[in-house]
């Protein structure tokens, strides 16, 4: 499936602006959102697991330590070679250590074919990821959205998206995860682009 690129991002933004004047207003104020594609592969999935329920800065620090420990070559084999105690000393929780080791085994033995995900549709790719321990709907969706570059994927439970959506709707409280996903249905087939517009507004809004 075709990966989102700068041209299709702009096309999606134009379509969303025409369909929803509120998103159009965000684009007028903030400009086009960054494409922000991540590399496909094991390292990105590990990074997303580390981002679960912690700040981006904290997850980045822990991820940087393990990348440095593997001399920049974070693979299933290099992660499995690190003792659990060493990972905890780098800031990993026991639970995320277990998730990462289990995931590394799944990739090593072919249970999870990360390269093969690009041949699956959005639902199939997310289902394959969610079949793994420690990979929930948010992790799977963000991987498919930002590593595979799919244009019509929404990240359920993403707090930044919910906050930005609350701002967009001028609500006193952000919508919950289910309500946010239902609202996003109106932006098909460009929900992944709408997410980028909202993430961009969240980042600029936090600075305002």
Helices and strands as residue ranges (DSSP letters): H 6-19, H 21-30, H 42-51, H 56-69, H 76-80, H 84-89, H 94-108, G 115-119, H 122-130, H 137-146, H 159-169, H 177-184, G 185-187, H 191-207
